[in-house]
């Protein structure tokens, strides 16, 4: 079996962050957050990194990221644009409503399909998942033929931002398997100290601190793509005329589970998580990385 692959979602616009957060330097030697993800994956047994970016990011990405990482692990680029893999009729509908952005993380993953020939994980470029998350997923992949999916969920309370609301895939787990994922887009801790999701109609849903949530740390067998394409085709059929609709991976995972197409294990770990959803999150990320480096979790120069 080929070594597992790490697939990095790095094509996002970063609108709330106010810039290209995938390129923002976090480490002492110019490392960005995805450097630490690839480093953790490599030492957990992963053999290739696939980065999904936009064409307009390619030159900067090669200079700022691949120039450091490329000598340590095989790297390949996939490209996600608004018209990538989109049928003419759906593309025409999207242009009628002046759509300008790609179609979300499910779309992104499909754009990398031809580069994936082994079990793989999918992660966000702007999230730090901790080495334990890669170790437990690497151990799962090393256990034999991979026919089921996997997720490393995190406690909701550890994934909030003091800067504003966040989007999280709220998970229901039973007997070690993911049962449902409910993508909630406006989650925050409020004045009473409790965490709520606020729906579009203003109604609020209380969420306990320990609620397991998806941070887009998924593991999949390479056989998933035909079913994933089916789900995306259904999404386009209903949503191509909506200018801002997105096909999120948690939504796809929920569909796969409900249609008995894939079982997804929940791999429990106390791995830390932090990210840079907002510009103000950057300083906290720099501090956390410096602490891990000082503790010997990472070398001073990540890639030597």
C-alpha positions as CSV (number, residue, x, y, z in Angstrom):
1,X,0.0,0.0,0.0
2,X,1.2,3.5,-0.8
3,X,2.0,5.7,2.1
4,X,-1.0,7.9,3.1
5,X,-1.4,11.4,1.7
6,X,-2.1,14.7,3.4
7,X,-4.4,17.0,1.4
8,X,-4.3,20.7,2.4
9,X,-7.2,23.0,1.7
10,X,-5.5,26.3,0.9
11,X,-7.6,27.9,-1.8
12,X,-9.9,29.9,0.6
13,X,-10.3,33.6,0.2
14,X,-9.7,34.4,3.8
15,X,-12.3,37.2,3.8
16,X,-12.8,37.4,7.5
17,X,-9.1,37.3,8.1
18,X,-8.5,40.2,5.8
19,X,-5.8,38.6,3.7
20,X,-4.1,35.5,2.5
21,X,-3.8,33.8,5.9
22,X,-2.4,30.7,4.4
23,X,0.8,32.7,3.7
24,X,1.1,34.5,7.1
25,X,4.3,33.7,8.8
26,X,3.9,32.1,12.2
27,X,7.3,30.5,13.0
28,X,10.7,32.0,13.5
29,X,12.0,30.9,10.1
30,X,9.0,32.0,8.1
31,X,6.9,28.9,8.6
32,X,3.2,29.2,8.1
33,X,0.7,27.0,9.9
34,X,0.5,24.4,7.2
35,X,4.3,23.8,7.6
36,X,3.6,22.4,11.0
37,X,0.8,20.2,9.7
38,X,2.9,18.7,6.9
39,X,5.8,18.2,9.4
40,X,3.5,16.4,11.8
41,X,2.1,14.3,9.0
42,X,5.5,13.3,7.6
43,X,6.7,12.1,11.0
44,X,3.4,10.1,11.4
45,X,4.2,8.2,8.2
46,X,2.6,10.2,5.5
47,X,4.4,10.2,2.2
48,X,3.0,13.0,0.0
49,X,1.4,16.4,0.4
50,X,-1.2,17.7,-2.0
51,X,-2.0,21.4,-1.7
52,X,-5.2,22.8,-3.2
53,X,-4.7,26.4,-4.1
54,X,-5.9,29.0,-6.7
55,X,-3.9,29.7,-9.8
56,X,-3.3,33.3,-8.6
57,X,-1.6,32.0,-5.5
58,X,0.8,29.6,-7.3
59,X,3.9,31.8,-7.6
60,X,3.8,33.0,-4.0
61,X,3.0,29.5,-2.7
62,X,5.9,28.0,-4.5
63,X,8.2,30.7,-3.2
64,X,7.0,30.9,0.4
65,X,6.0,27.3,1.1
66,X,7.2,24.7,-1.4
67,X,10.7,26.2,-1.4
68,X,11.0,25.0,2.2
69,X,8.9,21.9,2.3
70,X,9.6,20.4,-1.2
71,X,12.9,18.9,-0.3
72,X,11.5,16.9,2.7
73,X,8.3,15.3,1.3
74,X,6.8,14.8,-2.2
75,X,4.6,17.8,-2.9
76,X,2.0,18.3,-5.6
77,X,-0.4,21.2,-6.4
78,X,-4.1,21.0,-7.4
79,X,-6.1,24.0,-8.4
80,X,-9.6,25.1,-7.5
81,X,-11.3,27.8,-9.4
82,X,-15.0,28.7,-9.8
83,X,-15.3,26.9,-13.1
84,X,-13.2,23.8,-12.1
85,X,-15.1,20.6,-13.0
86,X,-18.4,22.5,-13.2
87,X,-20.8,21.3,-16.0
88,X,-21.7,24.0,-18.5
89,X,-25.4,24.3,-17.4
90,X,-24.5,24.8,-13.7
91,X,-21.8,27.3,-14.7
92,X,-24.3,29.2,-16.8
93,X,-26.7,29.4,-13.8
94,X,-23.9,30.6,-11.5
95,X,-22.9,33.4,-14.0
96,X,-26.5,34.5,-14.2
97,X,-26.3,35.4,-10.4
98,X,-22.8,36.8,-10.7
99,X,-21.1,34.1,-8.7
100,X,-17.4,34.8,-8.2
101,X,-16.2,32.2,-5.7
102,X,-15.5,28.4,-5.8
103,X,-18.0,25.9,-4.4
104,X,-16.5,24.9,-1.0
105,X,-14.4,22.2,0.4
106,X,-16.1,19.2,-1.3
107,X,-15.5,20.9,-4.6
108,X,-11.9,21.5,-3.5
109,X,-11.2,17.9,-2.7
110,X,-12.7,16.8,-6.0
111,X,-10.2,19.1,-7.8
112,X,-7.4,17.0,-6.3
113,X,-8.9,13.6,-7.2
114,X,-6.3,12.7,-9.9
115,X,-3.4,13.2,-7.4
116,X,-4.8,10.8,-4.7
117,X,-4.0,7.1,-5.0
118,X,-3.8,6.1,-1.3
119,X,-5.7,6.7,2.0
120,X,-5.6,10.4,2.8
121,X,-6.4,13.0,5.3
122,X,-8.0,16.4,4.5
123,X,-7.1,19.5,6.6
124,X,-7.5,23.2,6.6
125,X,-4.3,25.2,5.8
126,X,-5.1,27.8,8.5
127,X,-5.6,25.4,11.4
128,X,-3.1,23.8,13.8
129,X,-4.2,20.3,14.8
130,X,-1.4,19.0,17.0
131,X,1.0,16.1,16.4
132,X,-1.3,13.7,18.3
133,X,-4.0,14.1,15.7
134,X,-1.6,13.0,12.9
135,X,-0.3,10.1,15.0
136,X,-3.7,8.6,15.7
137,X,-4.7,9.0,12.1
138,X,-1.4,7.6,10.9
139,X,-1.9,4.6,13.2
140,X,-5.4,4.0,11.8
141,X,-4.1,4.0,8.2
142,X,-1.2,1.7,9.2
143,X,-3.7,-0.9,10.5
144,X,-4.4,-2.5,7.2
145,X,-6.7,-2.0,4.2
146,X,-8.7,1.2,4.8
147,X,-12.3,0.8,3.9
148,X,-13.9,3.2,6.4
149,X,-13.4,6.9,6.9
150,X,-12.3,8.6,10.1
151,X,-12.5,11.9,11.9
152,X,-10.5,13.5,14.7
153,X,-13.1,15.7,16.5
154,X,-12.3,18.4,19.0
155,X,-14.2,19.8,22.0
156,X,-16.2,22.8,20.9
157,X,-14.9,25.0,23.8
158,X,-11.4,24.6,22.5
159,X,-12.2,25.8,19.0
160,X,-13.9,29.2,19.6
161,X,-12.4,32.6,18.7
162,X,-12.7,35.6,21.0
163,X,-12.8,37.7,17.9
164,X,-16.2,36.6,16.7
165,X,-18.4,33.8,15.5
166,X,-17.2,30.5,14.0
167,X,-18.5,27.8,11.8
168,X,-18.3,24.2,13.1
169,X,-19.6,20.8,12.1
170,X,-21.4,19.6,15.3
171,X,-20.9,15.9,15.6
172,X,-23.1,13.1,17.1
173,X,-20.9,10.1,17.9
174,X,-22.2,6.6,19.0
175,X,-20.0,3.6,19.8
176,X,-17.0,5.1,18.3
177,X,-18.6,6.1,15.0
178,X,-19.8,9.3,13.6
179,X,-23.6,9.3,13.2
180,X,-24.4,12.9,12.0
181,X,-22.7,16.2,11.3
182,X,-24.7,19.4,11.5
183,X,-22.9,22.4,10.0
184,X,-23.6,25.5,12.1
185,X,-22.3,28.8,10.8
186,X,-22.7,31.3,13.7
187,X,-21.3,29.9,17.0
188,X,-20.0,32.0,19.9
189,X,-19.8,32.1,23.6
190,X,-22.3,34.8,24.8
191,X,-22.7,37.0,27.9
192,X,-24.1,34.3,30.1
193,X,-21.0,32.2,29.6
194,X,-22.7,29.6,27.5
195,X,-22.1,28.7,23.8
196,X,-24.9,29.1,21.3
197,X,-25.5,28.9,17.6
198,X,-27.7,31.7,16.3
199,X,-29.8,30.6,13.3
200,X,-30.7,32.9,10.4
201,X,-34.1,33.6,12.0
202,X,-32.5,34.7,15.3
203,X,-33.3,31.5,17.3
204,X,-30.6,30.2,19.5
205,X,-29.4,26.6,20.1
206,X,-27.4,25.9,23.2
207,X,-24.2,23.8,22.7
208,X,-22.4,22.2,25.7
209,X,-18.7,23.0,26.0
210,X,-17.7,19.3,25.4
211,X,-19.7,19.0,22.1
212,X,-17.5,17.2,19.6
213,X,-17.0,19.3,16.4
214,X,-15.4,18.8,13.0
215,X,-12.4,21.0,12.3
216,X,-12.0,19.4,8.9
217,X,-9.6,16.7,10.0
218,X,-11.0,13.9,7.9
219,X,-9.5,10.6,6.8
220,X,-10.8,8.8,3.7
221,X,-10.1,5.8,1.5
222,X,-9.2,6.7,-2.1
223,X,-12.4,4.9,-3.2
224,X,-14.6,7.7,-1.9
225,X,-14.5,9.9,-5.0
226,X,-17.3,8.4,-7.1
227,X,-19.8,8.9,-4.2
228,X,-18.4,12.3,-3.4
229,X,-18.9,13.3,-7.1
230,X,-22.5,12.1,-6.8
231,X,-23.1,14.3,-3.8
232,X,-21.6,17.3,-5.5
233,X,-23.6,16.8,-8.6
234,X,-26.8,16.8,-6.4
235,X,-25.6,20.0,-4.7
236,X,-25.1,21.7,-8.1
237,X,-28.5,20.6,-9.3
238,X,-30.1,22.4,-6.4
239,X,-27.7,25.3,-5.7
240,X,-26.0,26.4,-8.9
241,X,-28.2,29.5,-9.0
242,X,-27.2,30.6,-5.6
243,X,-24.3,33.1,-5.6
244,X,-22.8,32.1,-2.3
245,X,-23.8,28.5,-1.7
246,X,-20.9,26.2,-0.6
247,X,-20.6,22.4,-0.5
248,X,-18.9,21.7,2.8
249,X,-17.1,18.4,3.5
250,X,-19.0,17.9,6.8
251,X,-22.2,18.0,4.7
252,X,-20.8,15.5,2.3
253,X,-19.7,13.2,5.2
254,X,-23.2,13.4,6.7
255,X,-24.7,12.4,3.3
256,X,-22.3,9.5,2.9
257,X,-23.2,8.2,6.4
258,X,-27.0,8.6,5.9
259,X,-26.9,6.8,2.6
260,X,-24.9,3.9,4.0
261,X,-22.0,4.6,1.6
262,X,-19.3,5.1,4.2
263,X,-18.8,4.4,7.9
264,X,-16.7,7.0,9.7
265,X,-14.8,6.3,12.9
266,X,-14.3,8.9,15.5
267,X,-10.7,8.9,16.7
268,X,-10.5,10.4,20.2
269,X,-7.4,12.4,21.2
270,X,-6.6,15.4,23.4
271,X,-4.6,17.0,20.6
272,X,-4.6,20.8,20.8
273,X,-6.2,23.0,18.2
274,X,-5.9,26.6,17.2
275,X,-6.4,28.6,14.1
276,X,-6.4,32.0,12.5
277,X,-10.0,32.7,11.5
278,X,-9.5,36.4,12.2
279,X,-6.5,38.7,11.8
280,X,-6.4,39.2,15.6
281,X,-5.8,35.4,16.1
282,X,-2.3,35.6,14.6
283,X,-0.5,36.8,17.7
284,X,-2.0,34.0,19.8
285,X,-0.9,31.5,17.1
286,X,2.6,32.8,17.1
287,X,2.8,32.4,20.9
288,X,1.4,28.9,20.9
289,X,3.9,27.7,18.2
290,X,6.8,29.4,20.1
291,X,5.7,27.5,23.3
292,X,5.6,24.1,21.4
293,X,9.0,24.9,19.9
294,X,10.5,25.8,23.3
295,X,9.1,22.5,24.7
296,X,10.9,20.5,22.0
297,X,7.8,19.4,20.1
298,X,9.2,21.1,17.0
299,X,12.8,22.0,16.1
300,X,13.8,25.6,15.9
301,X,14.2,25.3,12.2
302,X,11.4,23.1,11.1
303,X,12.8,21.9,7.8
304,X,16.5,22.0,8.8
